[in-house]
């Protein structure tokens, strides 16, 4: 771990990813931001032209994500001498999550929050390769740090978005997906999930569950509570904050964790319309990118804290936790390796530098052991 942290310190100064939904908590953060704001203002040549930027969020107005977005966008406005002006829509009033990709591409919103799996058919690296089940990430922070380094070393990770008229402003990672249930199903090994109906909204995870002898059932956030409460599914394989959003805390009574990796580890992206981005002068582009770097970095920290808080809430509500060991989930890893090879071969056949990116990610994971 120390070796990896050392590596990350060397690249942190040039990394282009930060964070989406979190309050400013770092010691001395106010002083640093004041300094960066005044420095940014000195660099901007005020041409008098104002650029309106429309931001679409799906979180409610009172959420920390909306609060941080508003606070940080206000700082960006100040740094730009008022040449950048943001209008922020919350609660999905402008774009719903399924519409985020197309909505930004079409310019309905200039910037939007988008879960990476929404671009499954468009972003082969971001939505498929780096989100494969059992990839090996053991924590949110580790996944975030490695993703930042991969973006520095492999420009194609951002270039694939630009092909569709979108700029990747950064991403932050969810906790691993585990199995959440209304009642104890007595799961002590992978064999015990055979025959179970397990809800999932991730295509590759559903495929892996089916290969494991379970039956994957497509479940969205809208039907998660009723499906779990009414026994439509025996459990749902998701990350913790999915259940926070769906209000399931009162009915989840048993959680089975798949080691420290979880089965999958999805991430959330902030995306921007490329034509709008390209219309900005270079100095304003830099101010915007730096500002959203801060937002993404702050979001990752807040996500980590929110997972801790929500997990404690479930435990306080009486949920029992069981953790399967690496040895217990070894058969699942073996199945996933076959899936990894198939995805890599498919993407390589389409001209994607998938093997090199995957190998480098695994090298960084080994260095962090």
Buried (B, 14 or more C-beta within 10 A) or exposed (E): EEEBEEBBEEEEEEBBBBBBBBBBEEEEEEEEBEEBBEEBBEEBEEEEEEBEBBBBBBBEEEBBBBBBBBBBBEBBBBBBBEBBBBEBBBEBEBBEBEBBBBBBBEEBBBBBBBBBBBBBEBBBBBBBBBBBBBBBBBBBBBBBBBBBBBBBEBEBBBEBBBEBBBBBBBBBBBBBBBBBBBEEBEBEEBEBBEEBBBBBBBBBBBBBBEBBEBBBBEBEBEBBBEBBEEEEBBBBBBBBBBBBEBEBBEBBBBBBBBBEBBBBBBBBBBBBBBEBBEEBBEBBBBBBBBBBBBBBBBBBBBBBEBBEEBBEBBEEEEBEEBEBEEEBBEEBBEBBEEBBEEBBEBBBEEEBBBBBBBEBBBEBBEEBE
